[in-house]
Structures are given as C-alpha cells and as structure tokens.
Amino acid sequence: MSKPFRFKQFSVAQDQCAMKIGTDAVLLGAWTGLDSQPNSILDIGAGTGILALIMAQRSTAELIDALEIDADAYEQCVENFENSDWGDRLFCYHASLDEFTEEIEDQYDLIISNPPFYTDTFKTENEVRNQARFEDAMPFNELLKSVSQLLSPTGHFNVVIPFSEETSFIELAAKEGLYPSKILTIRGQKSSPLKRSMICFTFKKQAIETRELVIEIARHQYTKEYTSLTKDFYLKL
C-alpha cells in the first residue's frame, strides 16, 4: 500500500485512485482566484479530493462539494475529507456529471475541474486508468454544458487542460455563454513547449489577462514564480 501524499496542512491517500496527485491539480488549486470570496465551491471529477482540500485550506467557503464517478476514488475522496481539518465543510457525491446536474438545484459561486483529457491514442490496458485519463470519460462539451447550468450568474469556472486544446475549449465554452477572463499557460522549463493552460471563465465577456509560468530552471530547481504559487502546500518548498 502506498503512503499518503503529505502536504503542509493535510494528507492525501491515493492508493485506490487511478490518477495520482500531479502538478496540474496543485497548480490549479493554488492559482484559482478567491477575490470574490465564494461561499459554495464544486470540484468536478474529484479523484483523491486534492482540489477540494486546497480550496478548504485557502477559502472560507462554507460548502465545498466534490463529484466523483469511480467507486474506489469516491471512497478514497470521502476518507481524505474525513481525515482533514475541514471535514464539516467537505462533501463528496458519487454520481455521473449528468445525474448530478439534473438533481442539484443550487448553483455554485466557484467550480473547479482537472478533467480527464487524453485522447484515444494514449489508451492503456488499464480500464480504470483509461476512464480517469481520457476525455471520453467526460467530454469537454458535456463538462461545459453542465458548468453553464451549475454556475451562479456571477460565478467563476477554473479548469486545467492541455495547451493544444485551449482554442477549441474556449470556442466550446462560448457556445455555453462562458468566456475566459484569465489564462495561465505552463511549460516545464524555459526551452520546453507549452504543456498546459489554466483558464478562468465567467458569463461576462471581458479583456483576457494572460500570463505564462515556467516550473523549473533545471531538474528539481524551481522558479521563484512556481515556488511562490505552491509554497503553502508542498512540504519541501
């Protein structure tokens, strides 16, 4: 059994989850703006619950819900919530996004998602890992359609996707009335290609604030910007 991943204010068991904790989730949780002081937050495709836990650490939101379709990951997410200092504010639903969207009448001030996004070319023999990793487990158009219904009129939706998908994702979002307000593109090192885009969407069209983040100067030598963004979470930063 693998040991839990320890952060500064919480630990995350991940032995039951196909998708392990990665840089994407921590960066998205750290980058997501909380100036609007959201009172209700939803994490779509929670996995270990890492994003919801970061939101609990960073915000005063009274309600932080998570949604996870895989049974093992759901159980692990619940366990991680119960073992944290914020168990009374965290709740995980075991349902598909379609079911959840139909049943929930409330809307959320902030929705956050690190969705599965690999395409068919990367399929492995491990079906659970495939479901966690591949976009066909949660097609982007379905994700955006549900977000447009679950997000409050003044709410924010924050997502991390491959940089190669950024343009088409923004076009799909516009069909649901969602428009980017902030974009952070990410590359591993200065000479590496852009790898990820983190995008904040709202229902209001506005000028887009764009920035770029480089993670490392050299292997395990992190840039000031990356350290400053994630130092509240990683033990060694």
N, C-alpha and C positions, 0 to 999 in steps of 0.2 A: 504493500500500500504506500503510495507516495505521500510525502509530508505536506501539510498545508503550506500555502504560499503566505509568508508573513509580511504584512505592511506595517507602517508605524502605528496605526490605530485599530487595525483589525487583521484577522487571518482568513484565508480562503482555502477550504478543502476543494480539490478539483479532480480527485481520482475517479469519480463517476461521470465526469463531463468529457465529451468527445473533443470539444475545443478548450484548450488550456488557456491560462491567462497570458495575454500578449501585450505588446506595447500599444497597439491600437486602442484597446479599451481604457488603459490608464491615461493615455494622452487625451482621448475624447472626454473622459470624466473630468480631467484637470482643466481642459480648455473651455468647456461649456460655461457660458456666461450666466451669472446668477444675479445680475443687477436688478432684474425685475422681481426679485425675491419670490420665486414660485412657491405656492403653498401645496400644490399637488404635482407629482412627478411620475411619469411612467417609463419603464425600461422595457423595450420590446425585444424579445429574444435574449433573455437574461443570462442563460448559461449558468455560470457559478454565482451570479448576482453581483459581480465586481462593480459594474456601473452604478447600480442602486446603492451599494455600500459607499462608494465615493461620494455620491450625491448626499447621502445621510451625513457623512463626515463634513462636507462643505456647506450644506444648506440648513435652513431652519424649517424646511418643508415638513408639515405635519403628516402628510400622506405620501408615501413612496411605494408605488406598486411596480411589480415586475411580472412579465409574462414569459412562460417557457413551455414549449410543446413536448419536449422529450422527457419521459417519466423519470429517468435517472438524474438528469440535470436538474429537473424541478425539485426532486427530493434533496439534492445537494444544495441547491439555492436556499431552500427553506432552512436547512441545517446551518448554513453560513449566516443567514439572517438572525436565527435564534442565538447563535454564538457571539453575535456582535453586541456592542453597547446600545444599538438603536433598534432592537427587535420590536419595540412597540410602535415604530413608525414604518416598518417594512413589511410588505405582504406580497407573496408570490402566487399567481394564478397558474393552474395547469390547464391550458386550453390553446386552441389554434387562434391565430390573429383574427380570422373571420368570425369565429364564435364569440370571441371577446368583444369585438367591435359591435356585434349585434346586441349583446346582452348589457353592455355598460352604458348607462345613460349620462353619467357625469363626463365632463371634459377636463383635460389636464392643462396646467399652466406651462409645463415643460415635458416634452417627450424626447427620449434619448435612445439611440439604437446603434449597435455594432452588428449589422445584419450579415447573414451568411452570403458570400458573394463570389465564390469560384465558379467557373463555367465547366461545362461537360468535359473539356479536355483534361481536367485535373482529377477526374473521378478515381477513387481508390476502391479496393475490395471491401473496405470497412464501411458498411451502410450507415452506421450511426454518425461516423465522422463525415460521410458524404452529406448527410442531412444537415449537420451543423455548418458545414463549409460551403455548401453550394447554393447558388442563388435560386435554384428551382425549389428549395425548401421554403423560400419566402421571396417570390418575385418582386422586384422593385416597384412595379406598378401597383401591386396589391398592398405593399407596405405604405406607399404614399397615399393611396385611396383611404386606407384605414386611419392614417395620421390626420388627413384632412377632416375626418369625422370626429376623431378623439381629442383634437387640439382645440383649446379655447380660442376665441377670436383674437385675443392679444398674445397668444402663447408663442413659444419658440420650439422648433424641432431641430435637434442636433444629431448628425449622423456621420459615420466614417465609412468611406467607400474607396475602391481603387481609383487612383488618379485617372486611369484610362476610361473610367465610366462617368467622370464628372459632367461632361457636356450633356450626355444623354440623360443622366439622372436629373439634371436641372430642367431639361425640356419636359421630362415626365412630370416633375413636380409642378411646373407651370400649368399643366392640364388640370391639376387639382387645386389651383389657386394658391400655391406655395412658392415663395420667391426667396432667393438667397440674400442674406444681409451681411454674412461674414464667411470667408473661406480661408482655411489654413492648409496649404499644401506641404507635404512632408517628404523629405528624402533622407536616406540613411547617413550618407556622407556627402560632402560638397560636390564630389565628382560623380555621385550615383544619380540615376534617373529619378524623377519624382515618382513616389510609390503610392501615397495615399492623399485623399482630400477629406478634410473635415469641413462640413458645411452647416451653417445655422440658417434655418428657413423660418419665415413668418408669412402671414397672409398679406403683408404690405409690400408693395414694390418700393425699393429704395436703392441708393448707391451702395455698391458692394465693397466692403472693406476686405482687401486681400493681403495675406502675408505668407511667408514661407518659413518653415522650420527645418533646420538640419540637426539630426540627432547626435551624431558622433564626429569628432575631429579625426580620431583613429579608433581602432577596436577598443571598446570599454573606456574610451576617453570622451566624456560627454560635453556637448557645447553648453555654454552658460544659459542659453535660452531654454534648452531641454531640461537642464538641472533645475532652473528656476520654476518651470512649469510643473515638474513631478516631485520636487523635494519633500512635499508634505506627505507623500505616500511611500516611496521606496526607502527601505531601511538604510541602504548604503549611500544615499545622496544627501 
